């Protein structure tokens, strides 16, 4: 994951493994920084991302509703987030095309990645 913005951001990931849906967070990326979030070969084709801009506000989100919380988390399942005491956020889908590695670049809204 690469943060191509001038702000610090927080990243949450969602994916499906052998036990079902999992969401994990938070990875903190500095401005213009990159970090490997998942070690080794990717195990799924589709991953889901929700990110927040700590410095300027705003978020990168989508339509896939998954569970999060304010502090570090690993949450099994995407159902009944609020009833289970979690927050619920919309994640955007990333199709890796079954590649074994993938890099996502988050850019400022309305600006293309260099």
Legacy VTK file of the C-alpha trace (Angstrom):
# vtk DataFile Version 3.0
C-alpha trace
ASCII
DATASET POLYDATA
POINTS 114 float
0.000 0.000 0.000
1.364 3.410 -0.942
0.154 6.709 0.421
0.709 9.230 -2.367
-0.850 12.090 -0.372
0.699 14.718 1.859
-1.242 13.429 4.891
-0.910 10.597 7.376
-3.536 7.925 6.713
-4.984 4.860 8.435
-5.810 1.703 6.483
-8.235 -1.142 7.207
-8.375 -4.267 5.009
-11.112 -6.806 4.440
-10.739 -10.191 2.747
-12.044 -13.742 2.716
-9.908 -16.588 4.041
-10.612 -20.270 4.749
-12.623 -19.291 7.840
-14.765 -16.628 6.124
-14.643 -12.824 6.148
-11.980 -10.965 8.117
-11.328 -7.259 8.597
-8.063 -5.951 10.031
-6.718 -2.521 10.901
-5.192 -0.110 11.473
-2.011 0.326 9.518
-0.698 3.879 9.739
1.120 5.206 6.682
3.099 8.412 6.686
2.779 10.941 3.867
4.395 9.684 0.644
5.127 6.339 2.356
4.637 2.704 1.364
4.256 -0.376 3.524
3.611 -4.083 2.958
0.364 -4.863 4.779
0.087 -8.590 4.102
3.232 -10.716 4.027
3.699 -13.467 1.456
1.618 -14.341 -1.593
-1.947 -13.047 -1.721
-4.486 -15.723 -0.808
-7.588 -14.117 -2.343
-8.484 -12.364 -5.584
-10.589 -9.615 -4.011
-9.495 -7.372 -1.164
-11.427 -4.507 0.366
-9.972 -1.224 1.620
-11.198 1.546 3.888
-8.814 4.417 4.648
-9.014 7.665 6.586
-6.994 10.861 6.249
-5.784 11.739 9.753
-4.556 15.227 8.877
-7.182 16.729 6.571
-10.172 14.508 7.252
-12.003 12.510 4.615
-11.815 8.874 3.622
-11.472 6.378 0.806
-14.538 4.151 0.969
-16.949 2.079 -1.069
-20.148 0.065 -0.964
-18.999 -3.145 0.741
-20.032 -2.817 4.384
-17.615 -4.377 6.865
-16.799 -4.087 10.563
-14.131 -1.808 12.045
-13.302 -0.254 15.399
-11.339 2.783 16.586
-8.265 0.902 17.781
-6.261 -2.013 16.353
-8.509 -4.902 15.368
-8.991 -8.268 13.712
-12.697 -9.005 13.330
-14.214 -12.240 11.998
-17.445 -11.829 10.052
-19.078 -8.802 8.418
-22.602 -9.249 9.749
-24.260 -7.417 12.655
-21.298 -5.064 13.168
-23.195 -2.581 15.327
-24.950 -5.271 17.389
-21.541 -6.843 18.103
-20.155 -3.522 19.339
-18.187 -2.563 16.222
-18.409 0.297 13.767
-19.515 -0.321 10.178
-17.798 1.292 7.211
-17.981 0.995 3.447
-14.878 -0.563 1.872
-13.932 -0.329 -1.805
-13.174 -3.496 -3.762
-9.777 -4.230 -5.289
-9.628 -6.989 -7.921
-6.052 -8.314 -7.955
-6.778 -10.585 -10.912
-5.357 -13.474 -8.853
-1.873 -11.956 -8.879
0.423 -13.054 -6.057
1.331 -9.467 -5.135
-0.424 -6.135 -5.608
0.221 -2.504 -4.728
-2.550 0.014 -4.122
-1.743 3.715 -4.387
-4.030 6.068 -2.504
-4.029 9.562 -3.985
-5.684 12.843 -3.102
-9.280 12.864 -4.393
-9.422 14.269 -7.905
-5.699 13.757 -8.547
-4.165 10.920 -10.512
-1.236 8.941 -9.125
2.106 9.953 -10.676
LINES 1 115
114 0 1 2 3 4 5 6 7 8 9 10 11 12 13 14 15 16 17 18 19 20 21 22 23 24 25 26 27 28 29 30 31 32 33 34 35 36 37 38 39 40 41 42 43 44 45 46 47 48 49 50 51 52 53 54 55 56 57 58 59 60 61 62 63 64 65 66 67 68 69 70 71 72 73 74 75 76 77 78 79 80 81 82 83 84 85 86 87 88 89 90 91 92 93 94 95 96 97 98 99 100 101 102 103 104 105 106 107 108 109 110 111 112 113
